[in-house]
Amino acid sequence: MWGSSKNKTIVNWNHLTEMSQLADLENISGEKPVLIFKHSTRCSISSMAKNRLELYWDQTIGIEPWYLDLLNYRNISDEIANRYGVVHQSPQILLIKNGACTYHASHNEIDFNQIKKLI
């Protein structure tokens, strides 16, 4: 991947900043898959995972992307962990379909090609 000539795709992140947005994304997940990316802005591994997601992102598969800044919204991250029964990690992705977490991964296991296989 180092030295790749592929340009990063623009990901139209929805910023998760309010607890009430969790209900919104669950409703959306009934129509299309939702991806939550939990990101620590102080962590180099988290930045690397975000960059890899953006490098391979494919808007044509119809995933709604949500971005959570863990440093500013840890309470929302804790609610996500409780709601979906997934232990908090950073970085972490959760794939939500029909209101349920159908896949999650953290750290170097975050791989957009794996996500595409699940859609």
C-alpha positions as CSV (number, residue, x, y, z in Angstrom):
1,M,0.0,0.0,0.0
2,W,2.9,2.4,0.6
3,G,3.6,4.4,-2.5
4,S,0.2,3.6,-3.9
5,S,-0.9,5.9,-6.7
6,K,-4.6,5.5,-5.8
7,N,-6.1,8.7,-4.5
8,K,-8.2,8.8,-1.4
9,T,-12.0,8.8,-2.1
10,I,-14.0,11.5,-0.4
11,V,-16.1,10.0,2.3
12,N,-19.1,12.0,3.2
13,W,-18.9,11.3,6.9
14,N,-22.0,12.1,9.0
15,H,-20.6,13.3,12.3
16,L,-22.1,11.6,15.3
17,T,-22.3,14.3,18.0
18,E,-25.6,13.8,19.6
19,M,-27.0,10.7,21.4
20,S,-30.3,11.2,19.6
21,Q,-28.5,10.5,16.3
22,L,-28.2,6.8,17.3
23,A,-32.0,6.4,16.7
24,D,-31.6,8.2,13.3
25,L,-28.8,5.9,12.1
26,E,-30.8,2.8,13.3
27,N,-33.7,4.0,11.2
28,I,-31.5,4.5,8.2
29,S,-30.0,1.0,8.7
30,G,-33.4,-0.4,7.9
31,E,-33.0,1.0,4.4
32,K,-29.2,0.7,3.8
33,P,-26.2,-0.5,5.8
34,V,-24.6,2.0,8.2
35,L,-21.0,2.1,9.1
36,I,-19.9,3.7,12.4
37,F,-16.2,4.5,12.6
38,K,-15.0,5.2,16.1
39,H,-11.8,7.3,15.9
40,S,-9.3,8.7,18.4
41,T,-7.7,11.8,16.9
42,R,-4.6,11.2,19.1
43,C,-3.9,7.7,18.0
44,S,-1.7,6.9,15.0
45,I,-3.3,3.5,14.5
46,S,-6.7,5.1,14.4
47,S,-5.5,7.6,11.8
48,M,-4.0,4.8,9.7
49,A,-7.3,2.8,9.9
50,K,-9.2,5.9,8.8
51,N,-6.8,6.6,5.9
52,R,-7.2,3.0,4.7
53,L,-11.0,3.2,4.9
54,E,-10.9,6.4,2.9
55,L,-8.4,4.9,0.4
56,Y,-10.6,2.0,-0.5
57,W,-14.0,3.6,0.1
58,D,-16.6,2.8,-2.6
59,Q,-19.7,5.0,-2.4
60,T,-21.5,2.9,-5.0
61,I,-22.2,0.1,-2.6
62,G,-24.6,2.3,-0.6
63,I,-23.2,2.4,2.9
64,E,-24.0,5.4,5.1
65,P,-20.8,6.4,6.9
66,W,-20.9,7.8,10.4
67,Y,-17.8,9.2,12.2
68,L,-17.5,9.4,16.0
69,D,-14.7,11.5,17.6
70,L,-14.0,9.4,20.7
71,L,-12.1,12.1,22.5
72,N,-15.1,14.5,22.4
73,Y,-18.0,12.0,22.5
74,R,-16.9,9.1,24.7
75,N,-20.4,8.9,26.2
76,I,-21.8,8.1,22.7
77,S,-19.2,5.4,22.3
78,D,-20.2,3.9,25.6
79,E,-23.8,3.9,24.5
80,I,-22.9,2.2,21.2
81,A,-21.0,-0.5,23.2
82,N,-24.1,-1.1,25.4
83,R,-26.6,-0.9,22.6
84,Y,-24.9,-3.4,20.3
85,G,-23.1,-5.5,22.8
86,V,-19.7,-4.8,21.3
87,V,-16.8,-4.0,23.7
88,H,-15.4,-0.5,23.1
89,Q,-12.2,-0.4,21.0
90,S,-10.3,2.4,19.3
91,P,-10.2,2.5,16.3
92,Q,-13.3,0.5,15.7
93,I,-16.0,0.0,13.0
94,L,-19.5,-1.4,13.4
95,L,-21.7,-2.3,10.5
96,I,-25.4,-1.8,11.4
97,K,-28.2,-3.4,9.4
98,N,-31.8,-3.3,10.4
99,G,-30.9,-1.9,13.8
100,A,-28.4,-4.6,14.7
101,C,-24.6,-4.8,14.6
102,T,-23.8,-7.5,12.0
103,Y,-20.1,-7.0,11.9
104,H,-17.4,-5.2,13.9
105,A,-13.6,-4.9,13.7
106,S,-10.9,-2.9,15.4
107,H,-7.3,-1.8,14.8
108,N,-5.6,-3.5,11.9
109,E,-8.6,-5.8,11.3
110,I,-10.5,-2.8,9.8
111,D,-10.6,-3.7,6.1
112,F,-13.1,-2.1,3.6
113,N,-12.8,-5.1,1.3
114,Q,-14.1,-7.3,4.1
115,I,-17.0,-4.8,4.6
116,K,-17.8,-5.0,0.9
117,K,-18.2,-8.8,1.1
118,L,-20.8,-8.4,3.8
119,I,-23.1,-6.0,1.9
